[in-house]
C-alpha cells in the first residue's frame, strides 16, 4: 500500500502508513537535506520531501494539483501527512480541493494530518474550509482519530471550532470512549480530562456493546482514565448489553496494583464494603480534623500524669494502634490534605489554653501586650492566606475556546503558556497547582499548613502570617521561662547545668514542657521559612517555584528579568510605592502574558552569577 510513501520510509525519510491504525505513535517527519538535488523529482516525491521550488516549477509547467494517483491519493494528502505547511498553502492557493477523498480508508487530507498529529497543517486545512465532520470508510471523523491517537491539542482545536465533543462514529463510539480505551499512559490523562472539561458526556453508550467510556477504560485497564471518569461522576452501575456494569468489570480487580488505592477505595465505598463506622464523608472530615486536637491533649496528659514510665510507654503504643485503626476504619485518604492545617490549628488552640491557665499567671505585662497585639494580625493574615484568593486565573467557556483557537493558529500550545487542565492562557510566572486544581498568578507554592496556594494576591498575607507566628512563638517561649522561674527553678542553685534546669522543668510540669517543645519546633521551621521567603523576595526577586524550577523557564537563561534590586523588589512585593520607588501591582500578574511587556521599564540583570546559589 502506498508504494511511494513506503519507498521514502525505507530511505529513512518518510512517514508511517497513515492507514495503519495499530500504530499509536507519531511518526517522524521526513526531512530534506539542504544540498539534495530535487530537480529530478516528480511532483509526488517533491511534495513528500517538501521541495517547494520543484513543486512550484511542475505546477507552473501544467501539473494538475488535484490529479490523484492510482490509489486516489492527491498531492494535498501527501503534503498533509508530511506536515509540509508551505506546500499545503501553495496547493490550496492553486485550487487544490481540501475535502478530496483518497486512500483505502477514503480519508481527506484533514484525516491524514489529524492521524499524524500535525496541528499546524490541521489549522491550515480548517482555515481553508476543510470539513472536520466528514467520516472515513471506518466511520471515524477527525475528532475520533485525534482522540484515538492521543493528539490532545487537535481535539481541543476541533471542539473550539465547533465540533461536537459527543459526536458518534459509525458504532456510536464517542471521542471520550476512544480516548479512555486507546490512550493508556500517564501523559494520556489530558485527552480524557480535556474532553470532559469541554463538555463530553460520560453517560453515553455505543451501539455494539452498550459500553460507556468507563466500561472501555476498565477493559483497557486504563487507570488514569478510570480515575478521571470516576472523579467526574461517571456511574459505576450502568449495564451494557451483556448486563455488565463497570462495577462488575472491576470486581475481580479490586486491590490490584494497577487499579490504584484511590479508585479501589471509591469502588469499595460504592459497594458498601468500606470498613468505616460512618460512611458520611462530612462526618469523616470532622473526625480527621478533630483528631489532632484530641491527640495533642491526650499526649500532653500522659506526660503530665504520675504513671510509671513503662505504663506511659504502653499508653503511647495504644495511641499508635488507635491512630492506625482510625486510618483504616474512620479516616478517608482522599481528605488527608486537611490534616496539616488541622495540626497547626490544634497546636495553636492548646498554646492559647496553656497561656490562660498556666503561663499567663506569671507572664509580664509586656508579654500580655505582645500576645494580644500579635494575635490580631496573626489570625487576619492566616484567614487571608487560607481563604483568600491567591490569584486564581479564570475564564469563561467562550474565552477558553477563543484562547484555544488563538494559540493553535499562532503556532501551537506551548505548555509554559497554556494550561491543558484549566484551558486558559497562562500569564508569565503562573503555574497550575495540582492540589487545588487551579492556575495561580505569580505562583509561589502550595502551603499545606494553610491548605491553599500562595500567589500574587495572598503572598504578602502569608509573609505576615509567618512573621506574626514567629513572634507568637517567641512570646510563648519567653513566658515559659518565666513560668519555670516561679514554679520549677526556685530551689535550684546557680551551679546546675542547663540539663538540670530542663529536667526540673519537665518533672515540674510536663504539660508546659510539651507545649514549649512544640512551640520551639514551630519557631525553627517558621523562622527558616520566613528567612528563605525574605531572601527569595528581596535578594533574588524570585518565587519559590521559580527558584526550584529555574532551569525550566527560558526567560531565566540570561539572568532574572524580574529582579530590580532589594528595595524595589520589596516595593513590588508589598504593592506599595515609597521613596521614589514605583511598585508593579500584583494584579498585573494576572494579565501579563508577554515577558517584554511585563518587564518594560525594568532594568534587566544579565549576570548569571546571581543564580549560582539557586
LORO-664259 format. One record per atom (N, C-alpha, C): x, y, z; residue in one letter. Coordinates in steps of 0.2 Angstrom, whole numbers, plus 5000, padded with zeros to 4 digits. Each point is the difference from the previous one (the first is absolute). Layout:
<atoms>
XYZA ...
</atoms>
This chain:
<atoms>
500449945000X 499650065000X 500450065000X 499850054996X 500450065000X 500749994998X 500249984994X 500749984999X 500450065000X 499850064998X 500450065001X 500250025007X 499549995004X 500250025007X 500449955003X 499949934999X 500449955003X 500750014997X 500150024994X 500750014997X 500350055004X 499750065002X 500450055004X 500149985007X 499549955003X 500149985006X 500649955001X 500149964994X 500649965000X 500650035000X 500050064997X 500650055000X 500150035006X 499649995005X 500150045006X 499850075000X 499650024995X 499750075000X 499350004999X 499649955000X 499350004999X 499649995006X 499450025000X 499549995006X 499849935000X 499649985006X 499749935000X 499450004996X 499749944999X 499449994996X 499450045004X 499750054996X 499550035004X 499449965001X 499949944996X 499449965001X 500149945005X 500650005003X 500249955005X 499750025007X 499549985002X 499750025006X 500349975006X 500449954999X 500349965006X 500650045003X 500250064996X 500650035002X 499850075004X 500150005006X 499750065004X 500650055001X 500549994997X 500650055001X 500150044995X 500150065001X 500150054995X 500649994996X 500050004994X 500649984996X 500450064998X 500749995000X 500450064998X 499850034993X 500150075000X 499950034994X 500649994995X 499849994993X 500649994996X 500450064999X 500650004999X 500450055000X 500450014993X 500150054998X 500450014993X 500650045001X 500649974998X 500650035001X 500050074996X 500450055003X 500050064996X 500450004994X 500449944999X 500550004994X 499749954996X 499449975001X 499749944996X 499850034993X 500149974995X 499850024993X 499349974999X 499550055000X 499349984999X 499850014993X 500450014995X 499850024994X 499749954996X 500249935002X 499749954996X 499449975003X 499850025006X 499449985003X 499450014996X 499549955000X 499350014998X 499750045005X 499450024998X 499650055005X 499849965006X 499949945000X 499849965007X 500650005004X 500549984997X 500649995005X 500350075002X 499950054996X 500250075002X 499550025006X 499449994999X 499550025006X 500249965006X 500249935000X 500149975006X 500750025003X 500450024996X 500750035003X 500050075001X 499450044999X 500050075002X 500450044995X 500149984994X 500350044995X 499650054997X 499850065003X 499650054998X 500250024993X 500650024999X 500250024993X 499849964995X 500249935001X 499849954994X 499349994999X 499650005006X 499350004999X 499750064996X 500350065002X 499750064996X 500250004993X 500649974998X 500250004994X 499649954996X 499849945002X 499649954997X 499350034999X 499750035005X 499350035000X 500050054994X 500550055000X 500050054995X 500149974993X 500349945000X 500149974994X 499349964997X 499550005004X 499449974998X 499849945004X 500349985006X 499849955004X 499350025003X 499649955001X 499350015003X 500149985007X 499850055004X 500149995008X 499549965002X 499449984997X 499549965002X 500149934997X 500549994996X 500049934997X 500249955005X 499649955001X 500149945005X 500549954996X 500349965004X 500449954998X 499649934999X 500349954999X 499649944999X 499649975006X 500250035006X 499649985006X 499650065002X 499850054996X 499650055001X 500350055005X 500650005001X 500450055005X 500250064996X 499950065003X 500150064996X 500750035004X 500250054996X 500650045003X 499950035007X 499350025001X 499950035006X 500049955006X 499849944998X 500149945005X 500749995002X 500550004996X 500749995001X 500350065004X 499850064998X 500250065004X 499750005007X 499449985001X 499750005006X 500349955005X 500149944998X 500349955004X 500750015002X 500450034995X 500750025002X 500150075003X 499450035001X 500050075004X 500450054996X 500050004993X 500350054996X 499550064999X 500150045005X 499550065001X 500150054994X 500650014998X 500050054994X 499749974994X 500149944999X 499749964994X 499350005000X 499749995006X 499350005002X 499750074998X 500350055002X 499850074998X 500050014993X 500549984997X 500150014992X 499549964996X 499949935002X 499549964997X 499350035001X 499850025006X 499450035001X 499950074995X 500550045000X 500050064996X 499949984993X 500249944998X 500049984993X 499449964998X 499550005005X 499449974999X 499949935002X 500449975004X 500049935002X 499350005004X 499749944999X 499349995004X 500249975007X 499850045005X 500249985007X 499749945003X 499449984997X 499649955003X 500049944995X 500549994996X 500049954995X 500149935004X 499749954998X 500049935003X 500649964996X 500449975004X 500549964997X 500249945005X 500449954997X 500349955004X 499549945002X 500249955002X 499649945002X 499450025005X 500250045004X 499550025006X 499550064997X 500150024994X 499650054998X 500050065004X 500650035001X 500250055005X 500150074996X 499950055004X 500250074997X 500750025003X 500350054997X 500650025002X 500050025008X 499450025002X 499950025007X 500149945004X 499749944998X 500049945004X 500849985000X 500350014995X 500749985000X 500550045004X 499950065000X 500350055005X 499849985007X 499449995001X 499849995007X 500349935003X 500049954996X 500349945002X 500750015002X 500450044997X 500750015001X 500150055005X 499550045002X 500150055006X 500350064997X 499950024994X 500350064997X 499550065001X 500050035006X 499650055002X 500050064995X 500650024998X 500150064995X 499649984994X 500149944997X 499749994994X 499249995001X 499849985005X 499349995002X 499750085000X 500350045003X 499850075000X 500050034993X 500549994996X 500050024993X 499449984996X 499849935001X 499549974996X 499350025003X 499950015006X 499450035003X 499950074998X 500550044999X 499950074998X 499950004993X 500149954996X 499950004993X 499349974999X 499649985005X 499449974999X 499949935001X 500549965002X 499949935001X 499549985005X 499649954998X 499449985005X 500349955005X 500050015006X 500349955005X 499449955002X 499450014997X 499549955002X 500049944995X 500350014995X 500049944995X 500349945003X 499749944998X 500249945002X 500449964995X 500549965002X 500349954996X 499649944999X 500349954996X 499649944999X 499949965007X 500450015005X 499949975006X 499550045005X 499750054997X 499550045004X 500350055005X 500750014999X 500350055005X 500150074997X 499850055004X 500150074998X 500750025003X 500250064999X 500750025002X 500050005008X 499550025003X 500150005008X 500049935003X 499749954996X 500149935003X 500849984999X 500350024994X 500649984999X 500550035005X 499950075001X 500450045005X 500049975007X 499449975002X 499949975006X 500349935000X 500049964995X 500349945000X 500750005000X 500350054997X 500850015000X 500250045005X 499650035004X 500250045006X 500350074998X 499750034995X 500350064998X 499550065003X 500250015006X 499550045004X 499950074998X 500650034997X 499950074997X 499550004994X 500049954996X 499650004994X 499349995003X 499949965005X 499349995003X 499750075002X 500550035004X 499850075003X 499850054994X 500450004995X 499950044994X 499349994997X 499949934998X 499449994997X 499450015004X 500049995006X 499450025004X 499950075001X 500650045000X 499950075000X 499750034994X 500249974994X 499750024994X 499349974999X 499749975005X 499349994999X 499849924999X 500549965000X 499949935000X 499749975006X 499449965000X 499749985006X 500449955003X 500250015007X 500449955003X 499749935001X 499450004999X 499649945001X 499849974993X 500350024995X 499949974993X 500149935000X 499549964998X 500149924999X 500349984994X 500449955000X 500249974993X 499549954998X 500249964996X 499549954997X 499749965005X 500449985005X 499749955005X 499850045006X 499950075000X 499850045005X 500650015006X 500649984998X 500650015004X 500150085000X 500150035006X 500150075001X 500850015000X 500250064999X 500750015002X 500249985007X 499650025005X 500249985006X 500149925001X 499649964997X 500049935000X 500749984997X 500250034994X 500649984997X 500650025004X 500050065003X 500550025004X 500149965006X 499549985004X 500049955006X 500249934998X 499949984994X 500249934998X 500750004996X 500250054997X 500649994996X 500650035003X 499950065004X 500650035002X 500149995007X 500549965002X 500149975006X 500750015003X 500150065002X 500750025003X 499950065004X 500550025004X 499950065005X 499950064996X 500350014995X 499950074996X 499349994997X 499749954999X 499449994996X 499450025005X 500150035006X 499450025004X 499750064996X 500450044997X 499850064997X 499449994995X 500049964995X 499549994995X 499349995004X 500049955005X 499449985003X 499750065004X 500550035004X 499850065004X 499850064996X 500350014995X 499950064995X 499349994998X 499849944997X 499349994997X 499550015006X 500149985006X 499550015005X 500050075002X 500550045000X 500050075001X 499650044994X 500149974994X 499650034995X 499349984999X 499849965004X 499349985000X 499849944998X 500549954999X 499849934998X 499649975005X 499649964998X 499549965005X 500349935001X 500149985006X 500249945002X 499549945001X 499450024999X 499449965000X 499849974994X 500250024994X 499849974994X 500349934999X 499649964996X 500249934998X 500149994993X 500449954998X 500149994993X 499549954998X 499949994993X 499549954997X 500149935000X 500749985000X 500249935000X 500049975006X 500250035005X 500049965007X 499650045005X 499850064999X 499750035006X 500450035005X 500750014998X 500550025005X 500050075001X 500150035006X 500250075001X 500750015000X 500250065000X 500850015000X 500349975006X 499749995006X 500349975005X 500049924999X 499649974997X 500049934998X 500749994996X 500150054995X 500549994995X 500750015004X 500050055005X 500650015004X 500249945004X 499549975003X 500149945004X 500349944995X 499749994994X 500249954996X 500750014998X 500250064999X 500750014998X 500550015006X 499749995006X 500450015006X 500350075001X 499750054998X 500250064999X 499950045007X 500549995004X 499950035007X 499850075000X 500450044996X 500050075000X 499350024998X 499749974995X 499450024997X 499449985005X 500149945003X 499549985005X 500050055006X 500550025002X 500050055006X 499750064998X 500250034994X 499750064997X 499249994999X 499849954998X 499349994998X 499650005007X 500349965005X 499649995006X 500050065004X 500650045000X 500050075003X 499550044997X 499850004994X 499650044996X 499349975000X 499849955005X 499449985001X 499749954995X 500449964997X 499849954995X 499749945004X 499449984998X 499749955004X 500349935000X 500049965005X 500349945001X 499549944999X 499450024999X 499449965000X 499649994994X 500350034994X 499750004994X 500149944996X 499549954999X 500149944996X 500150014993X 500449954997X 500150004993X 499549954997X 500149984994X 499549954997X 500149935003X 500649995003X 500149935003X 499850015008X 499750055001X 499850025007X 500650005005X 500550024997X 500650015004X 500150085002X 500050015006X 500150075002X 500850015001X 500250075000X 500750015002X 500249975007X 499650005005X 500149975006X 500149924999X 499649974996X 500149934999X 500749984996X 500250054996X 500649994996X 500650015005X 499950045005X 500650025004X 500049955006X 499549965001X 500049965006X 500649955001X 500249974995X 500649955000X 500650045001X 500050064999X 500650045000X 500150045007X 499550005004X 500150045006X 500649985004X 500450055002X 500649995003X 500649994996X 499949994993X 500549994995X 500550065000X 500649994999X 500550065001X 499950054994X 499849984994X 499950044995X 499450055001X 499549985004X 499450045001X 500150065004X 500549995005X 500150065004X 499650005006X 500250035006X 499650005006X 499450055000X 500150054996X 499450055000X 499449974997X 500149974994X 499549974997X 499749945004X 500449965003X 499849955004X 499650025005X 500250055004X 499650035005X 499350024998X 500050044994X 499450024998X 499549954998X 500249944997X 499649944998X 499849975007X 500449995004X 499849975006X 499550045004X 500050065000X 499550055003X 499349994997X 500150004993X 499349994996X 499749935001X 500449955001X 499849945002X 499849995007X 500150055004X 499849995007X 500549955004X 500650004997X 500549955003X 500650045004X 499950075000X 500550045004X 499949995007X 500649985003X 499949985007X 500150075005X 499550044999X 499950065004X 499449995005X 500050035006X 499450005004X 499550054997X 500350054996X 499550054997X 500250014993X 499549994996X 500150014993X 499950074997X 499850045005X 499950074998X 500650044999X 500250034994X 500650034999X 500150065005X 499550045001X 500150055004X 500249985008X 499749955002X 500149975007X 500849985000X 500249974995X 500749985000X 500550064999X 499750054997X 500450065000X 500150035007X 499550005004X 500050035006X 500449955005X 500049944999X 500449955004X 500850024998X 500150014994X 500750014998X 500350075003X 499550054999X 500250065003X 500150005007X 499549975004X 500050005007X 500649965003X 500249954997X 500549955003X 500650045003X 500450054996X 500550035003X 499950045006X 499450035001X 499850035006X 500049955006X 499749954999X 499949955005X 500749975002X 500449984994X 500649965001X 500550055004X 500050064998X 500550055004X 499950005007X 499350005002X 499950005007X 500149945004X 499949944996X 500149945004X 500749985001X 500550024995X 500749995001X 500250055005X 499850065001X 500250045005X 499849985007X 499449975000X 499849975007X 500449945002X 500249964995X 500449945002X 500650025003X 500350054996X 500750035003X 499950035007X 499450035001X 499850045006X 499949955006X 499749944998X 499849955005X 500649975004X 499849975006X 500549975005X 500149934998X 499849984994X 500149934999X 500749984999X 500149935001X 500749985000X 500250004992X 500750014999X 500250014993X 499849944996X 500049945002X 499849944996X 499250014998X 499650025005X 499350014998X 499950064995X 500450055001X 500050054995X 500149984993X 500649955000X 500149974993X 499549964997X 499649965005X 499549964998X 499450054997X 499950065003X 499550044998X 500250034993X 500650024999X 500250024993X 499949954995X 500149945002X 499949944995X 499350004998X 499650005005X 499250004999X 499850064996X 500350065001X 499850054996X 500249994992X 500649974999X 500249984994X 499549954996X 499849955004X 499649954997X 499350034999X 499850055004X 499350034999X 500150044994X 500550044998X 500150044994X 500049964994X 500449945001X 500049954994X 499449974999X 499649995005X 499349974998X 499550054997X 500150075003X 499650054997X 500150014993X 500750004998X 500250014993X 499749954995X 499849945003X 499749954996X 499349995000X 499750025006X 499350005001X 499650065000X 500350065001X 499650065001X 500350054995X 500650014999X 500350054996X 499949994993X 500050054996X 499950004993X 500750034997X 500449954996X 500650034997X 499950054995X 499450014997X 499950054996X 499950075003X 500050005007X 499950065004X 500750025004X 500549974998X 500650015004X 500350074999X 499850034995X 500250074999X 499950055006X 499449985004X 499850055005X 500449985006X 500449955001X 500349985006X 500650055002X 500450034996X 500550045002X 499750075003X 499550024997X 499750065003X 499749995006X 499749945001X 499749985006X 500549995006X 500649984998X 500549995005X 500250075002X 500150054996X 500250075001X 499450035005X 499449994998X 499550035004X 499949975007X 500149945001X 500049965006X 500650035005X 500650004997X 500650035004X 499850075002X 499850044996X 499850075002X 499550005005X 499549965000X 499450005005X 500349995007X 500449945000X 500349985006X 500550055003X 500350034996X 500550055002X 499650065004X 499550024997X 499650055003X 499749985006X 499749945001X 499849975006X 500550005005X 500649984998X 500649995005X 500250075002X 499950054996X 500150075002X 499550025006X 499449994998X 499550025005X 500149975007X 500149935000X 499949975006X 500749985003X 500650014997X 500649995003X 500550064999X 500250024994X 500550054999X 499850075001X 499450024999X 499750075001X 500150025007X 499949955005X 500050025007X 500750045002X 500549984997X 500750025002X 500350054995X 499650004994X 500350044994X 500050085002X 500550034998X 500150075000X 499550044996X 499850065002X 499550044996X 500250014993X 500650014999X 500250014993X 499949944995X 500149945003X 499849944997X 499349994998X 499650025005X 499250004999X 499950054994X 500350055000X 499950054995X 500249984993X 500649975000X 500249974994X 499649944997X 499749965005X 499649944998X 499450034997X 499650045003X 499450034998X 500150044993X 500550045000X 500150044994X 500249964994X 500449955002X 500349964994X 499549954997X 499549985005X 499549954997X 499550034995X 499950075000X 499550034996X 500349994992X 500650024999X 500250004993X 500249924998X 500149965005X 500149934999X 499449974997X 499550015003X 499449964998X 499750044994X 500150064999X 499850044994X 500349974994X 500750005001X 500449974994X 499949934999X 499949965005X 499849934999X 499449994996X 499550045002X 499349994996X 500150024993X 500450054999X 500150034993X 500449954996X 500549965003X 500449954997X 499649944999X 499649985004X 499649945000X 499450014995X 499650055001X 499450014996X 500050054995X 500550045000X 500150054995X 500249984993X 499850044995X 500249984993X 500750004999X 500449954998X 500750014999X 500250034993X 499550014996X 500150034993X 499849954995X 499449975001X 499749954996X 499950034993X 500249964995X 499950024993X 499449974997X 499550044999X 499349974997X 499950034993X 499549964997X 499850024993X 499349974999X 499650034996X 499449974998X 500149954995X 499549964999X 500049944995X 500250034993X 499750064999X 500150034993X 500750025000X 500350035005X 500650035000X 500549944999X 499949945003X 500449945000X 500149984993X 499450004996X 500049974993X 500450054996X 499950075001X 500350054996X 500849995001X 500249995006X 500749995002X 500349944996X 499649955000X 500249944996X 500150014993X 499650044997X 500050014993X 500650054999X 500050055004X 500650054999X 500749975001X 500149965005X 500649975000X 500249954995X 499549964998X 500149954995X 500250034993X 499650054999X 500250044993X 500650045001X 500350015006X 500650045001X 500649965000X 499949934999X 500649965000X 500049945005X 499549995004X 499949945004X 499950025008X 500049955004X 499950005007X 500649995004X 500450055001X 500650005004X 499849995007X 500249945004X 499849985006X 500150065005X 500550044999X 500250055005X 499550064999X 499650004995X 499650064999X 499249985000X 499949935000X 499349984999X 499949945005X 499550015004X 499849945005X 499549964997X 500249934999X 499549964996X 499549975005X 500050025007X 499549985005X 499550055000X 500250075001X 499650055001X 499750034994X 500449994994X 499950024994X 500050084999X 500550025004X 500150085000X 500750014998X 500150064997X 500750024998X 500450035007X 500549975001X 500450015006X 500450075000X 499850045004X 500450065001X 500849985002X 500450044999X 500749995002X 500150005007X 500449955003X 500149985007X 499449965003X 499549984996X 499549965003X 500149934999X 499649965004X 500149935000X 499349975002X 499949934997X 499449975003X 500249965006X 499650005005X 500149965006X 499649945000X 500349945000X 499749944999X 499549995006X 500250025006X 499649995006X 499350045000X 500150064999X 499450054999X 499649994994X 500449984995X 499749994993X 499850074997X 500450055001X 499950064997X 500750034998X 500050054995X 500650044998X 500050065004X 500650015003X 500150065004X 500550054998X 499950065000X 500450054997X 500650015005X 500650014997X 500650015004X 500049955006X 500049934998X 499949955004X 500749995004X 499950005007X 500649985004X 500049935002X 499549975004X 500049935002X 499349995002X 499949945001X 499449975004X 500249995007X 499650035005X 500250005007X 499549955003X 500249945002X 499549965004X 499850025006X 500450055004X 499850025006X 499450055000X 499950034994X 499450054999X 499649974995X 500149944998X 499649964995X 499850044994X 500550044997X 499850054995X 500750014996X 499950024994X 500650034996X 500250075002X 500650014999X 500350075002X 500250034993X 499650054999X 500250044993X 500050075001X 499850034994X 500150084999X 499550035006X 499449985001X 499650045004X 500049985008X 500349945002X 500049995007X 500749995002X 500550014996X 500749995002X 500250045006X 499850075000X 500250045005X 499749985007X 499449984999X 499649985006X 500449935003X 500249964996X 500449945002X 500650025004X 500450054997X 500650035003X 499850035007X 499550045000X 499750025007X 499849955005X 499749954997X 499949945004X 500649975003X 500549994996X 500649975003X 500350045005X 500150074999X 500350055004X 499650005007X 499350005000X 499650005006X 500149945004X 500049944996X 500149945003X 500649995004X 500650024997X 500650005003X 500050045006X 499750065000X 500050045006X 499649975005X 499449974999X 499649965005X 500549955003X 500349964996X 500449955003X 500650035005X 500350054998X 500550035004X 499750025007X 499350035000X 499750025006X 499849945004X 499849954997X 499949945004X 500649975003X 500550004997X 500749975002X 500250055006X 499950064999X 500250055006X 499649995006X 499349994999X 499649995005X 500149935004X 500249954996X 500249945003X 500650005005X 500550044998X 500550015004X 499850035006X 499650055000X 499850045006X 499649955004X 499649964997X 499649955004X 500449965004X 500549974997X 500549955003X 500450045006X 500150064999X 500450045005X 499650005006X 499450015000X 499550005006X 499849945002X 499949954996X 499749935002X 500549945001X 500650014996X 500449945000X 500750015002X 500350064999X 500750015001X 500250045007X 499550015004X 500150045006X 500549965005X 500049944999X 500449965005X 500749984997X 500150024994X 500649984996X 500550055002X 500749985000X 500550055001X 500350024993X 500450055000X 500350024994X 500549954997X 500249965005X 500649954997X 499749944996X 499450004999X 499749944996X 500150024992X 500049944996X 500150014993X 499350014997X 500050024993X 499450014997X 499649935000X 500349955000X 499649935000X 499650005006X 500350025006X 499749995006X 499450055000X 500050064997X 499550045000X 499449974995X 500249974995X 499549974995X 499649945004X 500449965003X 499749955003X 499650025006X 500250055003X 499550035006X 499450034997X 500050034994X 499450034997X 499649944998X 500349954997X 499649944997X 499649975006X 500349995005X 499849965006X 499550045004X 500150075000X 499650045003X 499350014997X 500050014994X 499350004996X 500249984993X 499849944999X 500149974993X 499650034994X 499450025002X 499650034995X 500350064997X 500250045004X 500450074998X 500649984996X 500349955002X 500649984996X 499849974993X 499549965000X 499749984994X 499850054995X 499750055003X 499750064996X 500750044997X 500450015005X 500650044998X 500449964995X 500149935000X 500449974995X 499650014993X 499449995000X 499650024993X 500150074998X 500050045005X 500150074998X 500850014997X 500449975003X 500750014998X 500149974993X 499749944999X 500049974993X 499750054995X 499450035002X 499750054995X 500550064999X 500350025005X 500450064999X 500649984995X 500249945001X 500649994995X 499850004993X 499449964998X 499849994993X 499750074998X 499750035004X 499750074998X 500550054999X 500550005004X 500650054999X 500449984994X 500149944999X 500349984993X 499650014994X 499449995000X 499650024994X 499950074999X 500050045006X 499950074999X 500750034997X 500649975002X 500650034998X 500149984992X 499849944998X 500049984993X 499650044996X 499450025003X 499550044996X 500350074999X 500250035005X 500350075000X 500650004995X 500449955000X 500649994996X 499850004993X 499549964998X 499849994993X 499650064998X 499650035004X 499750064998X 500450064999X 500550025004X 500450065000X 500649994996X 500449955002X 500749994997X 499949974993X 499649954999X 499949964993X 499550034996X 499550035003X 499450024996X 499749944996X 499949955004X 499749944997X 499549975005X 499649954997X 499549965004X 500449945002X 499749965004X 500249945002X 500049954994X 499450004996X 500049964994X 500550024995X 500250064999X 500550024995X 500749985003X 500150005006X 500749995003X 500149924999X 499549965001X 500049935000X 500149984992X 499650034996X 499949984993X 500350054995X 500650035002X 500250064996X 500349974993X 500249945000X 500249974994X 499549994995X 499350005002X 499549984995X 499750064997X 500250065002X 499850074997X 500550034996X 499950014994X 500550024995X 500150085002X 499650035003X 500150075001X 500550025005X 500249945004X 500650015005X 500749984997X 500049984993X 500649984997X 500650065000X 499750065000X 500550065000X 500050045006X 499749975005X 500050045006X 499250005003X 499950045005X 499350005003X 499750074997X 499550004996X 499750064997X 499650035006X 499849975005X 499650035005X 500350035006X 500749995000X 500450035006X 500250074999X 499750045004X 500150085000X 500450035005X 500349965004X 500450025006X 499649995006X 500349995006X 499749985006X 499450055002X 500150065000X 499450055002X 499550004995X 500150004994X 499550004995X 499649935000X 500449955001X 499749935001X 499550005006X 500250035005X 499550015006X 499450044998X 500150064997X 499550044998X 499549964995X 500249964996X 499649964995X 499649955004X 500349975005X 499749955004X 499550035004X 500150055003X 499550035005X 499550044996X 500150014993X 499550044996X 499950075003X 500650035002X 500050065003X 500650044997X 499850064998X 500650054997X 500250045006X 500750015000X 500250055006X 500750024997X 500250065003X 500750024999X 500250004992X 499550024996X 500250004993X 500049944997X 499849945003X 500049944997X 499249984998X 499949994994X 499449984997X 499849935000X 499649975004X 499849935000X 499749984994X 500149934998X 499649974995X 499449975004X 499450024998X 499449975004X 499949924999X 499849975005X 500049935000X 499549984995X 499450044999X 499549984995X 500349994993X 500550044999X 500349994993X 500249934998X 500249965005X 500249944998X 499549954998X 499450025000X 499449964998X 499950014992X 500350064998X 499950024993X 500650014996X 500649985003X 500750014996X 500149934997X 499950014993X 500249944996X 500650004996X 500350065000X 500650014996X 500650025004X 500549975000X 500650025004X 500250074999X 500050024994X 500350074998X 499550055003X 499449995000X 499550045002X 500050005008X 500249945003X 500050005007X 500650035003X 500550014997X 500650025003X 500250074996X 499650034996X 500250064997X 500150055005X 500550054999X 500250055005X 500349975006X 500249935000X 500349975006X 500749994997X 500550015005X 500749984998X 500149934999X 500349974995X 500149934999X 500749985003X 500049965005X 500749975002X 500249944996X 500650004997X 500249954996X 500649965004X 500250025006X 500549965003X 499849945003X 500249944997X 499849945002X 500349985007X 500550045002X 500249985007X 499450015005X 499550034998X 499450015005X 499749935001X 500149954996X 499749945000X 500449945002X 500650025003X 500549955002X 499749965006X 499650045004X 499849975006X 499349974999X 499750004994X 499349974999X 500049935000X 
</atoms>
